[in-house]
Amino acid sequence: MSTKQLDQTYIAGTYGRFDAALSRASGATYWDEDGKEYIDLGSGIAVTCFGACDPEWIAAVTAQMTTLGHTSNLYFTSPQAKLAEELCRRTGMKKVFFGNSGAEANECALKVARKYGNDRYDGKRPVIVTLKNSFHGRTIATLAATGQDVFHKNFGPFPEGFRYVAANDKAELDAALATDDVCGVLVELVQGEGGVNCLDKDYVQYVEQKCREHDALFMIDEVQTGNGRTGTLYAFQQFGITPDVVTTAKGLAGGLPMGACMIGAKAEHVLGKGDHGSTFGGNPICAAGALNVLSRIDDELLRGVRERESFIRRELEGVPGCKGVSGMGLMLGIAVDKPAGEIAAACLKDGLMVLTAHEKLRLLPPLNIDFETLKKGLDILKKHL
Ligand SMILES: *Cc1c(COP(=O)(O)O)cnc(C)c1O
């Protein structure tokens, strides 16, 4: 059987896949099993931030793999400890819990908020406020946190204690906090899966202020926006805010599964022995990959992200069929006047990998993609807009 037939016979049918069986990749170029070449403007959904099979990253990961590949969290390991130090140093957070995915990072954040509320208010503050049109993951709890009705079918009963408010609506937030039963507010600063929509800076600062007034944890989901994607190491660094919890995953380890829940001073002592855990979380190989990624997200790289953003925006300006570009850095949404899925499929046929988010096209290219490849990709895209 072909890969496609095997997949369709034996893989649980949860994915609507594009029609390509990929077998090889280098940087922003992929090849399928027939040898056809593709330009990648998706990075495996914001994961391979330095492109596919990056040699420096591979060297860091394989060195760790041949030294100490795995042990349990019953022992200390240097890559995990150093990675936590590096994340804290560069974000101002105080403690890190490592998991293996974005959903797990958010699951940890939800537990931190719940326990913070329980510790201080004796079980009277179970509610976590999230935004409508958000996306926080696929576990039962993170689905409950996800403010989209389509995700709340089929898998109930869901855990209670979630309340949804419209993004950028201060009055709805006020109403949601008025009952003094809220332990945390969790938001994406750019809603990724929801259509690449940026929150207003003024609103985000208002959420922070209200969280302070109500003693609720101010939590930012940077699973997609994190790790250089928006032009700063974390997107919150462009909003003039100090969150209590920041979650990240996707690009963190540059292509290996890793998630992190970073906890600030206010809640740094909330989790104690036995409160949470993970077998693989923070394992040495993923931590080594992440240390390599973080060491390379410096001012120069971030300047390059913003330059590529400007380049893409200039290239798309005035193109018929492009109704506007949203997002920050190399996390961009393109409003289109045809079904985005059809455009993405046509691009793939023509040798270009792009993503969709709701009704928009979504670009998440490697952070260091060279301008020539980027231009070639955009030329293909423009033909199909
Ligand atoms: C992708 C994503 C998640 C879920 O991450 P997984 O690694 O798929 O569990 C959560 N939140 C946001 C904002 C995401 O983009």
The ligand as an SDF file (V2000), in Angstrom:
LIG
                    3D

 15 15  0  0  0  0  0  0  0  0999 V2000
   -1.1670   24.6800   19.1430 C   0  0  0  0  0  0  0  0  0  0  0  0
   -1.7000   25.4080   20.3100 C   0  0  0  0  0  0  0  0  0  0  0  0
   -2.0390   24.7360   21.5020 C   0  0  0  0  0  0  0  0  0  0  0  0
   -1.9710   23.2330   21.6220 C   0  0  0  0  0  0  0  0  0  0  0  0
   -0.6720   22.7630   21.4950 O   0  0  0  0  0  0  0  0  0  0  0  0
   -0.4050   21.1680   21.2800 P   0  0  0  0  0  0  0  0  0  0  0  0
    1.0850   21.0700   21.3050 O   0  0  0  0  0  0  0  0  0  0  0  0
   -1.0190   20.8020   19.9800 O   0  0  0  0  0  0  0  0  0  0  0  0
   -1.0440   20.4790   22.4260 O   0  0  0  0  0  0  0  0  0  0  0  0
   -2.4550   25.4900   22.5670 C   0  0  0  0  0  0  0  0  0  0  0  0
   -2.5510   26.8260   22.4980 N   0  0  0  0  0  0  0  0  0  0  0  0
   -2.2460   27.5150   21.3700 C   0  0  0  0  0  0  0  0  0  0  0  0
   -2.3430   28.9980   21.3580 C   0  0  0  0  0  0  0  0  0  0  0  0
   -1.8180   26.8180   20.2470 C   0  0  0  0  0  0  0  0  0  0  0  0
   -1.5410   27.4990   19.1250 O   0  0  0  0  0  0  0  0  0  0  0  0
  1  2  1  0
  2  3  1  0
  2 14  2  0
  3  4  1  0
  3 10  2  0
  4  5  1  0
  5  6  1  0
  6  7  2  0
  6  8  1  0
  6  9  1  0
 10 11  1  0
 11 12  2  0
 12 13  1  0
 12 14  1  0
 14 15  1  0
M  END
$$$$
